[in-house]
Amino acid sequence: MTSRTLIRRLYRDDFVRHGALVFAGTMAGNVGGYVYHFALSRQLGPVGYGELLSLISLLMIAGVPASVVATVVARYAAEFHALGDRDHLRGLVEWIVRVGVVGGLVVLAVGTGLLGAIARYLHLPTATPVLLALIAGALSFFGPVMRSVLQGCHRFSGFSASSAVEGVGKALFGVLAVAVGFGVAGAVGGFAAGSLAGLLLTLALVRSELGERAPFRIDLRRFVETTVGVGGSSLATTALMTVDVVMARHYLPPHEMGYYAAASLVGRSILFALGFVPGVMIPKASALHAKGESASGVLLRGLLLAGAASLAALIVLAADPSLAVRIVAGGQFLPAAHYVLAYGVAMMFLTGTATLVSYRTSLHRFGYVLPLLAVAAAEVAALAAWHADVRAFLAVVVAANAVGFGISLFGANPPNTIVLFAKEA
């Protein structure tokens, strides 16, 4: 196969084209996220930035229900789109609005009752940032769920634009709020404002996909199975990504926690940069599965891309970890350079896990969920038992993510014949 033929096949392959679109939007959002963390780590310093990242990590854990609903919605939207059923797609969107309102109110109600307890656990001087994080959580319930409709309809340009606006909005509002003196509370408030900006754009884009009003009826048994499976998957992967930062805020001294937060930010950049891979896999695999076709080629392409990019990132981190820390967090966090490679290895495993989970969710295969939840629970127990210093935290995090990847890989079982790229017409 000549290089020109390969390029033509890559260009004609839907996975590659749509992956490039989602990658562009994701990277634009990640640039916004990078600016957010780049500026705020320098403005707040190790202690203040440690407070902020612990709140954001807690917000991600609280956002598990939104990610569950978003994944379920993406599967339904992909099926309606594949069948050309715009009327039921409208019913789906109206159902999302009802669920989103209830979900947002539940987050606010439960969180308000726990304000003092959360602030004490994270050793925060005031509960105001926690309250603002709750508001951000309520807004963040709507955003990803509505965006998943665009994802399921293969509107990847709109999906990318919404992601980009949200990321850039968080950076703009967060940095400005801290600059005028609102500190950690302003940073969290800016996070909420960016979520709102992305949501407003998503709502405008979704309207063009809708047909006449038609009732959205759910196969209750299938919905419960999917929700439980997706919920367990999201809870496990989110815990593997975030719970260590929350616990580090509780167990480690403030400055050490700040360095750990910086290392986690550098390591997570691998996961965030490759976040577009599961985003493309879910609608692609779901649509093929709905038509009775094999989706194993989507899995292989996703794993090859995630693996190659993760290894490249680890090589960069190993070559000059100090430079990576200086670029991402600033010179105040240079002691974190000792930890970034290990954290990067953990995130490489988690990227593979996220890719496999997206594929198996699309095919309604959830046999891995309970073992993966057990790994996440074991990580929490191990961190509670062994938290003497940063290196103890890292040993637990790397081991947990490696085991989680192995569990997700076991039973994926792609067939022997896999088509990597679409054939030329």
N, C-alpha and C positions, 0 to 999 in steps of 0.2 A: 504494500500500500504506500503510495507516494505521500509526501507531506501535504501537497495540495489537495489530494483526495481526502486525507484525514481532516484537514481544516474544513472542507465542504461538509463532511459528515458531522463534524462537531457543530457547525453553524446550523445545520438542518435538524439537529437533535433537540427536541423540546426541553429535555432536562438541562442541557447545557445553556440554551438560550434563556430559559426562565431562571435557571440558577444564576446566570450573570446579572439579570435584572434584580433579583432579590439580593444578590451579593452587593450590588451597587447601592441599593437602598439601605441595606444593613450596615454597610461600611460608612455611609453618610451619617446614619444614626450613631454608629460607633465613634465616628469623629466627634460628634456632639458630646457623646459620653466621655470621650477622652479629654476634650476641652473642659468639661464639667469637673472631672477628677483632677486633671492637670492643674487647673486654676485653684480649686478648693483645697487640695492637699497643701498647696503653698500658702493660701490665705489662712487656713485654720490651724496648720501645724500638726505634728504627730498625734497629740492628744485629741484635739477637736476633730481631726479627720477620722480618727479611730471611732469617735462617737457617731459621726455621720455614716461610716460604712457599716457599723453594727446595725443602725436603724434601717439602712437600705437592704441589708441582708434579711432582717426581720420582715421587712415589707415584701421581699420576694417569697419568703415562706408563707406569709399570710395570703399571697397572691396565688397559691396553689389552686383554690377553687376556680379562679378565672382561667388558669391554663387548662384545667380539666374541661370546662365548658367550651373553651375555644377549640380544643382538639376535637371534641365531639361535633361541634358546629361545623368545623372545616370538613369533616367526613360527610355530614349530611349535605352541606353546600356543594361538595365535589360530586356527589351522586346526583343531586338535582341539576347541576350544571351539565353533567354528562348526558342526562336524559332530556335536556332542554326544558325543564319544568320551572319556569320563572315565577309562576303563580305560587307554588308551594315554597319557593325561596322567600317570597315576601312574607308568607306565614311564619317561616323560620325566623326572619328578622324581627317580626313583631313579638314572637316568643322570647327572643333574646332580650328585648327591651324590658319585658315583664320580669324575667329572671335577673337581669342586671340591676334593676331598681331594688328588688328584694335583697339581692346579694350585697349591694352597696350599703343598704340600711343595716343589714346584719353585721357587716364589718364595723360600721360606726358604733352600733349599739354595744357589741361585745367589747370592742377595743376601748371605748370610753370607760367602761367599768374596770378595765385593767390598767388604766394610765399609770397610777402610782406604782403598781407592782412591776410593770415593765421598766419604768424609770429607775426603780431601785435595783433591779437585776442588772441593768446596763450601767449602773453607777452614774446616771445623768444628773446634773445639778437642778434641772427643771423638767417638767413633763410637757412643756409646750412643743418641742420637736416631735414627741410621740403623738400628740394630737394632730399635728400637721401630717405626720406619716399616715395616720388613719384616713385623713381626707384624701391623700394621694392614693391609698389603697382602694378607697371607694371608686375613685376615678379610673384607676388602673383595672378595675373589674370590667368596665365597659369597653375600654380601648382594645385590648387584645382579642376580646370576643367578637367585636364588630369587624376588626381587621381580618379575622379568620374567615369571614364571609368572602372577602376579596381573595383570600388565599384559595379557598375552595373553588371559586369561580375562575381561577387562573388569571385573575386581574393582578398580575405580579407588578406591573408598573405602579398601580395605585397602592398596592400593599407596600411597595418600596418607598413611595412618596410619604405615606403616613408614618412609616418607621423613621424616616429621615427627619420629618417635621418634629416628631416627638423628641428625638435625641437632641436636635439642635435647640429646640425650645427649652429643654431641661438645662442645657448649658447656658443659654442666654439669660433666662430668668434666675437660675441659681447663682450664677456668678455676680449678676447685678445686685441681687438681694444681699449677698455676703459683703459686697463692696460698699454698700451703704450702711453696714453695721448690724445686720440681723443675725450674723453668726450661723451656727448649726441650724437654727430654726429657719433662717432664710434659705439655706441650701435645700432643706427638705421642702419648703414651700415652692421653690423653683422647680423641684422635681415634680410636684403636683401640677404646676402650671404647664409644664411641658407635656404631661400626660393629657391634659385638657385640650391643648392645641392639636395633638395628634388625633384625638377622638373626634373633634369637630371636622377635620378634613376627611376622616374615614366615613363619617355619617353622610357627608356630601357625595362621596364616591360610590357608596353602596346604593344610593337611590337609583342610579342609572341601571342597576342589574335587576330591578324588581319588576314583576308583572302585576296582574290584577290580584286583589286579595283572595287568598284561598286558605282554608284552615290547615294548620300544621298539626298532624296527628303523629304521635310517637308510638312505635312498637315498644311498649313498656318494658318487656323482658329484655329486648335488645338494648334499650337505652340504659337500663340498670346495669347490665353486664358491661356495656361500654364505659359508663360513667365510673363504675367501681374499678375497672381495669385501668382506665386513663387516670383516675384519681390516685390510685396506688402508684402508678408510674411517675406521675408528676410530683407526688409527695416524696418519693424516694430520690429522684434525681435532683429536686430542689434542695432536699436535706443534704445530699452529698456535696452540693455546690456552696451552701450558705451556712449550715449550722455551725461549722467550725469557727466562722468569724464571730458569730453571736456568742459562742462559748468562750472564745479568746477574750472578748471584751469583759466577760465575767471573771475569768481565771488569771489572765496575764496582767502584769503591771501596765499602766497607761502607755508608757513609751514603747515597751515591747509590743503591745497590742497595735500601736501605730505602725511599727515596722512590719508586723505580720499582715496588717491590712494592706500595706503597700505591696508586699510580696503576692498577696492574693489578687490584687488588682492586675499586676503584671501577668500572673499565671492565667487568670480568667480571660485575658485578652485573646488567648487561643480559642477558648470556648465561644466568646462573643463574636470573634471574627468568622467563625464557622457556623454561626447560628442559622445561616441561610440554608444549610444542607437539610436539616429536618423540615424546615419551612417549605422546601420544594418537594421533599419526599412524600409528605402526608397526602397532598391532593393528587400527586401523580400515581402513587401506589393505590390510593383509594379508588380512583377512577378506573384503573386497570382491573382491580379486584371486582368492582361493580360490573364490569363487562365480561368477567370470567376469564381474563387474561393473566398471564404470569407477570408479577411485579419484581421478580428477583434481579433483573438487570438494573432497576432503580436502586436496589440495596447495594449491589456491588459497586456501582458508580459512586454512590454516597460514601461508602467505606473507603474506597480508594482515594477520593478527594480529601476526606477528613484525615485519613492517615498520613498522606503525603504532606499536607499543609501543616499538620501538627508536628511532624518530625522536623520539617524545615524551621518552624518556630523554635523548637527545642535547641536546634543547632545554633541559632542566633543567640538564645539566652545563655547557652553554655560558653559561647565565644566571649561575651562581654556582659555579664549580669549587672555590673555597676552602671554601665551606660543605659541599660534598659530601665533600671530604677530611676536614674537621673532624668531620663526623658519622660517617664510616666508620672512619677511622684515628686521628683525634685531632690536636691542635694541633702535636705534634712533627713531623708529616708535611706541613705546609703547603706546602713547596716542590714537593710532588707536584702541586699545583693546576695547574702549567704543562703537565702531561702528560696529565691525565685525559680531556680531550676527544678527543685523538688516539687514545688507547687505546680510548675508547668507540666511535669510528668503526670501529676494527679489529674490535671485538667485535660491532658491528652486522652487518658483513659475515659474521663467523663464525656468527652466529645464523642468517642466511639460508642459509649453507652447511649447517649442521646440519639445518635443516628440509628442504632438498632431498635431502640424503644419506639421511635417514630414509625419505622417500617412495620414492626410487629403490631403496633396499635392500628395502623391502616388496614391490616389484614384480620383484625379482630382476634389476635392471638395474645393471650395474657398469662400464659403459664409461668412467665418469669417474675411476675409482680410480687408475690409473697416472698420469694427468696431475696429480691432486691430490697424490699422493705426491711427484711431482717438484717441486711447489710447496713442500711442506714441507721437502724436502731442500735446495732452493734457499734457503729462509729460513735454515736452519742454516748453510749455506755463507756467505751474505751477512753474518750476524751474526758469524761467525768472522773475516770480513775487515774489516767496518766496525763497530767497537764503541768508538769514541772517547769517546762520552758517551751520555746517555739519549736525546737527540734522534736520534742515529744509529740506536739500537735501534728507536725508534718509527717512523721512516721505513720501515725494513725490515718491521716487523710490519704496518703499515697496508697497504703494497703487497702483501705476501704474501697477506693475507686478502682483499683486493679481487680479486686474480687467482683465488684459490681459489673465491670466490663465482661469478665469471664462468664458470669451468670447470664447476662443479656445475650452474649454470643451463642451460648449453648442452646441448641434447638432452633436457631434461626433457619438452618437447613435449606439453603438455596439449591435449586436443581442443578444438574450438571450442565445443561445447555443454557447459556446466558448471552443475550444480545447486548453488547455494550453501547453501540450507537445505532441510530436509525439508518436504515439502508437508503441509498440514493434512489430517487424515483426514476 
